[in-house]
């Protein structure tokens, strides 16, 4: 996914607004979904700065096959080599709907809806982000969860209950709970 940047910083509300406005400009869209650590600037704005530390904001517009080529061309305007990055110190990573393919049903209802000028934005709820990270189970995702639990942004029992209530089947539930247990140690 995102590139490794030597000096990421904790992103905040104003950073997300700047990213959404720039994405609307370069991608020509008026609806975005924000996922990843950058979403915490809205869903957990008072969390530890280190939890919101990232070099990018992951977002996407609802899929439109007729726009894929134009979006790919526009990616360079907000990438790590862009003027946007130089000005803001972070870049925009256009991801896709695939990032939420296994998200529990109802995530849209739990998401935080924002209106930025005339742009509609859905920001992934913090518990949905935790679910996403735990399901992926990569080392960096488990480190994120460990840090989130350690700083108190996430409560172990609350995450366990969310997983138990939302995992689609026993195999997935057990995998996610195993990853949560690993992150909590």
C-alpha positions as CSV (number, residue, x, y, z in Angstrom):
1,X,0.0,0.0,0.0
2,X,1.5,3.3,1.1
3,X,5.2,4.1,0.7
4,X,7.5,4.3,3.7
5,X,8.2,8.0,4.5
6,X,11.0,8.7,6.9
7,X,9.2,11.3,9.0
8,X,5.4,10.7,9.1
9,X,3.4,12.9,11.5
10,X,0.1,12.6,13.4
11,X,-2.6,13.7,11.1
12,X,-5.5,15.8,12.3
13,X,-8.9,17.1,11.2
14,X,-7.5,19.9,9.0
15,X,-5.2,17.4,7.3
16,X,-8.2,15.2,6.4
17,X,-10.2,18.3,5.1
18,X,-7.2,19.3,2.9
19,X,-6.9,15.7,1.5
20,X,-10.6,15.5,0.7
21,X,-10.7,18.9,-1.0
22,X,-7.6,18.0,-3.0
23,X,-8.9,14.6,-3.9
24,X,-12.2,16.1,-5.1
25,X,-10.2,18.5,-7.3
26,X,-7.8,16.0,-8.9
27,X,-10.2,13.1,-9.2
28,X,-13.3,15.1,-10.1
29,X,-15.5,13.3,-7.6
30,X,-17.8,14.5,-4.8
31,X,-18.0,11.4,-2.7
32,X,-15.1,9.7,-0.8
33,X,-14.7,7.0,1.8
34,X,-11.7,7.4,4.1
35,X,-10.1,4.3,5.7
36,X,-6.8,3.5,7.4
37,X,-4.9,5.5,10.1
38,X,-5.9,8.8,8.5
39,X,-9.5,8.1,9.5
40,X,-8.6,8.4,13.1
41,X,-8.3,12.1,12.7
42,X,-12.1,12.1,12.7
43,X,-13.1,8.9,14.5
44,X,-10.6,9.2,17.4
45,X,-9.3,12.8,17.1
46,X,-8.1,12.8,20.8
47,X,-6.2,9.6,20.5
48,X,-2.5,9.5,21.1
49,X,-0.6,11.3,18.4
50,X,1.5,8.2,17.7
51,X,-1.7,6.3,16.8
52,X,-2.5,8.9,14.2
53,X,1.0,8.9,12.9
54,X,1.0,8.3,9.1
55,X,2.4,9.6,5.9
56,X,-0.8,9.2,3.9
57,X,-4.6,9.3,4.0
58,X,-6.2,6.3,2.3
59,X,-9.4,7.2,0.5
60,X,-11.4,6.3,-2.5
61,X,-14.5,7.3,-4.5
62,X,-17.2,4.7,-5.2
63,X,-16.1,2.7,-8.2
64,X,-16.9,4.0,-11.7
65,X,-15.3,1.9,-14.5
66,X,-15.4,4.9,-16.8
67,X,-13.2,6.9,-14.5
68,X,-10.4,4.4,-13.7
69,X,-7.9,5.7,-16.3
70,X,-8.5,9.3,-15.3
71,X,-8.1,8.5,-11.6
72,X,-4.9,6.6,-12.3
73,X,-3.5,9.6,-14.2
74,X,-4.5,11.9,-11.3
75,X,-2.8,9.8,-8.7
76,X,0.5,11.4,-9.5
77,X,-0.9,14.8,-8.5
78,X,-1.3,13.7,-4.9
79,X,1.5,11.1,-4.6
80,X,4.6,11.3,-2.5
81,X,6.3,13.1,-5.3
82,X,3.6,15.7,-5.7
83,X,3.4,19.4,-4.7
84,X,0.6,18.4,-2.4
85,X,3.0,16.2,-0.4
86,X,5.6,18.9,-0.3
87,X,3.0,21.4,1.0
88,X,1.2,19.2,3.5
89,X,3.8,16.6,4.5
90,X,1.6,13.7,3.7
91,X,0.1,12.2,0.5
92,X,-3.1,10.7,-0.6
93,X,-3.2,7.0,-1.3
94,X,-6.2,6.1,-3.5
95,X,-7.2,2.7,-2.5
96,X,-10.4,0.9,-3.6
97,X,-13.6,-0.7,-2.5
98,X,-11.6,-3.9,-2.1
99,X,-10.3,-2.6,1.2
100,X,-13.8,-3.1,2.7
101,X,-14.8,-6.3,0.9
102,X,-14.8,-8.3,4.1
103,X,-15.9,-5.4,6.4
104,X,-18.9,-6.4,8.6
105,X,-22.3,-5.5,7.3
106,X,-23.5,-2.1,8.5
107,X,-20.1,-0.4,8.3
108,X,-21.7,2.4,6.3
109,X,-24.2,3.1,9.1
110,X,-21.4,3.1,11.7
111,X,-19.2,5.4,9.6
112,X,-19.0,9.1,10.4
113,X,-20.6,11.1,7.7
114,X,-19.1,14.5,6.9
115,X,-19.8,17.3,4.5
116,X,-16.7,19.1,3.3
117,X,-17.9,22.0,1.2
118,X,-20.0,20.1,-1.4
119,X,-18.2,16.8,-0.9
120,X,-19.8,13.9,0.9
121,X,-17.4,11.8,3.0
122,X,-17.7,8.6,5.0
123,X,-15.0,8.0,7.5
124,X,-14.6,4.4,8.7
125,X,-15.6,4.0,12.4
126,X,-12.7,3.2,14.7
127,X,-14.0,-0.2,15.6
128,X,-14.4,-1.1,11.9
129,X,-10.8,0.0,11.4
130,X,-9.7,-2.3,14.3
131,X,-11.7,-5.2,12.7
132,X,-10.0,-4.5,9.4
133,X,-6.5,-4.4,10.9
134,X,-7.1,-7.5,13.0
135,X,-8.5,-9.4,10.0
136,X,-5.4,-8.5,7.9
137,X,-3.2,-9.6,10.7
138,X,0.0,-8.2,9.3
139,X,2.8,-7.3,11.7
140,X,2.1,-3.5,11.3
141,X,-1.6,-4.0,11.9
142,X,-1.0,-5.9,15.1
143,X,1.4,-3.2,16.2
144,X,-1.3,-0.6,15.5
145,X,-3.7,-2.6,17.7
146,X,-1.2,-3.0,20.5
147,X,-0.5,0.7,20.5
148,X,-4.3,1.4,20.4
149,X,-4.9,-0.8,23.3
150,X,-1.9,0.5,25.3
151,X,-2.9,4.2,24.8
152,X,-6.5,3.5,25.7
153,X,-8.0,4.4,22.3
154,X,-9.3,0.9,22.1
155,X,-10.8,-1.1,25.0
156,X,-10.0,-4.9,24.8
157,X,-13.5,-6.0,25.8
158,X,-15.2,-3.5,23.4
159,X,-13.1,-4.9,20.4
160,X,-13.8,-8.5,21.5
161,X,-17.5,-7.8,21.6
162,X,-17.5,-6.0,18.2
163,X,-15.7,-9.0,16.6
164,X,-18.0,-11.5,18.3
165,X,-21.0,-9.6,17.1
166,X,-19.8,-8.9,13.6
167,X,-17.5,-11.6,12.3
168,X,-19.4,-13.5,9.5
169,X,-18.4,-17.0,10.7
170,X,-16.6,-18.9,13.4
171,X,-13.4,-19.3,11.4
172,X,-13.1,-15.6,10.8
173,X,-14.1,-14.8,14.4
174,X,-11.4,-17.1,15.8
175,X,-8.7,-15.7,13.5
176,X,-9.5,-12.1,14.4
177,X,-9.7,-12.9,18.1
178,X,-6.4,-14.8,18.0
179,X,-4.8,-11.7,16.3
180,X,-6.4,-9.5,19.0
181,X,-5.0,-11.7,21.7
182,X,-1.5,-11.5,20.1
183,X,-1.8,-7.7,19.9
184,X,-2.9,-7.5,23.5
185,X,0.2,-9.3,24.9
